[in-house]
């Protein structure tokens, strides 16, 4: 969370935004921006999403837990696959 806060602060400063202007554009309080930049884990996810949207980085949040890139989940699913697949009786399937 600390790294996320540092990254948010850096992204804001690179865009030459003050904490107050980012707060206004995001619809959150300046105190929320300060808490985010300190890495406070109690800040609502919605607030983070609003800030990322204003910074033009909301797609990073969308990719946060992309199931198509979940390597461990895919490995676990593959381990659970049956050894062989048998046709159902009486289904008429070829």
Secondary structure as GFF3:
##gff-version 3
##sequence-region A 1 94
A	DSSP	alpha_helix	2	14	.	.	.	ID=ss1
A	DSSP	alpha_helix	19	26	.	.	.	ID=ss2
A	DSSP	alpha_helix	30	38	.	.	.	ID=ss3
A	DSSP	alpha_helix	45	54	.	.	.	ID=ss4
A	DSSP	alpha_helix	58	62	.	.	.	ID=ss5
A	DSSP	three_ten_helix	67	69	.	.	.	ID=ss6
A	DSSP	alpha_helix	71	79	.	.	.	ID=ss7
###
